[in-house]
Amino acid sequence: MKNRLRVFAALLMTVILPSAAQDVAVKGPDGKLQVAVWCPDGGEISYAVSYNGKQMLEPSPLGMETNVGNFSNGLKLKGYKVTAIDTLYRQSRIKASNIHYQANELVCSFINGEGKNMQITFRVSNNDLAFRYNLPKEHGKASVTVKSEATGFRFPMQTTTFLSPQSDAMIGWKRTKPSYEEEYKADAPMGVRSQYGHGYTFPCLFRVGESGWVLVSETGVDSRYCGSRLSDAKDGLYNIAFPMPEENNGNGTSEPAFALPGSTPWRTITVGEDLKPIVETTVPWDVVEPRYATTHEYKPGRGTWSWILWQDGSINYDDQVRYIDLAADMGYEYLLVDNWWDKNIGRERMKQLIDHARGKGVDVFLWYSSSGYWNDIEQGPINRMDNSIVRKEEMRWLQSLGVKGIKVDFFGGDKQETMRLYEEILSDADDHGLMVIFHGCTLSRGWERMYPNYVGSEAVLASENLVFNQHFCDNEAFNACLHPFIRNAVGSMEFGGVFLNKRLNRSNDGGTIRRTTDIFQLATAVLFQNPIQNFALAPNNLTDAPQLCLDFMKKVPVTWDETRLIDGYPGKFVVLARRHGHTWYVAAINATQEALNLTLPLPMLQAGENVSLYQDDKKLQPQQKVQKVKADGTVRLTVRPMGGAVLVQ
């Protein structure tokens, strides 16, 4: 505490002096993360990031060009100030429940050659940097259109990347892309053209040689801006890129606009010498605020859904009853009824199905297309969610039936118009006590804290791809070992996994072949975080799956009070600990071709106490046994290739 006070006192001494050199630096509370900002008179703004004396981002550009003025060059630093931030908040739908956010906030004020003002706000915590642009209302201007951003991230040349490319617009099934479902490349060099030539979707992970790791993303995106991405790199520099004009069938502008005074979303940079700060970061939620309050109580939980294995043909009354019975047998809270329910079950009979489900203690989510004029989707219900009048009518009907949530699919773009649709669906749904899952969609950007009824987005190469193509089954372990470090690090991930079928079809005798073990599947229930988990279990699993797997899946929680990375490397293996109440779950998976013999330091477990260990035996069959935590707080375990392990205490 004394060290933090000394650091902050030094910062205060700095900011009360005039800035003849036109530069300023601010550090996080523990003094390790530093951001330096400078702007020569009449020049361009740059910033650089170091951690513990090591350069993590080299001088990188800042600024933007707007229709009210150019704020990317010809600027002068007018002044700056630093303020300490120390806040507490609670969340029930992210990787931790009680968050203590401490940071130093630096606000730099600039003026351009036309006498127009812009501020940049930086918030620097121990491992996280967030920054955004702020424009005042002046010179009679009440609104602004942002034509482009100069914002960049220049990495040292020894950096390698873990990135997912932005796809072409209006490609894929029914012209629904981009939808954040492209494949990652691990440890790739910078400077190689992305697959489609459009850069990379957030979040973006970088390994800066032996210096450490950097995760770049953004948060706080709502109806007042577009979603962004990173461009391809040139000489180590990645820039912020806006949506392509072709997205959403060409509808809507690629240039965001907002009322003045106003701010852009936050760009976030998480830095660490190892991967712990990357996996454990809470910066996507630290710097945002709720967009509205709710009068409803929304309950996280587990669910079943027939579509993932039984596909479209299962969306009928009788098959949904079977999945209701499965949910009841497992003690799950929810059933998700996927596309075509309006045609195959019917609106009139849906009330009967929901009443049957609620009689068994199971509540219902219903699927909808996002609908509209931006793709060729025919799966119903369509044309219900894109029109505010029809949407509100539909949601009143859903509320009257006792439906608890909706899953809205097939958006296909990051334009501001589409971000506005996400927010309108969430806001209207909250008026009617409905939770919302998004699918075929963009990355969530702080939405768990911003919207109280938001419960997750897909925005990942999710479980359905395992059913569609053997390639994805063959690479399941590799991809699963990426998500805790990248996609799931910045937002809830509606993956829809945990298969106990060996063959991924209705009768468990055909289709794609699962390469991973049953224990691997159990581990992903802990590794993949989402407050509503619709698992890929099937009714046949009640009789053909190992009982120890069923018992585990009946008890596994979906909300977490604490998350800690124990060990791992993206794409190779991961060991992650999560706490629910007083119970710790430690999950491990292995994507390599060799067994991992690990000695894990687990100080959160009680030394000398027994823990339940779920692991693969030498024949890759699931087994459960009791293992004692050693006196030094370690546990030894073996994780088989394509296998997993879970410890529970």
PyMOL commands that set and color helices and strands:
alter all, ss='L'
color gray80, all
select helices_A, chain A and resi 2-15+173-175+247-250+276-280+283-286+307-310+312-314+317-330+341-344+347-359+388-401+416-431+447-450+464-468+470-474+476-480+487-490+518-527+541-544+547-555
alter helices_A, ss='H'
color red, helices_A
select strands_A, chain A and resi 23-27+33-38+46-51+54-61+64-66+69-71+76-90+98-111+117-124+128-135+143-149+152-154+159-163+185-189+204-208+212-219+229-230+237-241+257-259+262-263+266-272+301-305+334-337+363-369+405-409+435-439+454-457+532-535+562-569+573-580+583-590+596-601+610-616+622-628+634-639+644-648
alter strands_A, ss='S'
color yellow, strands_A
deselect
rebuild
show_as cartoon
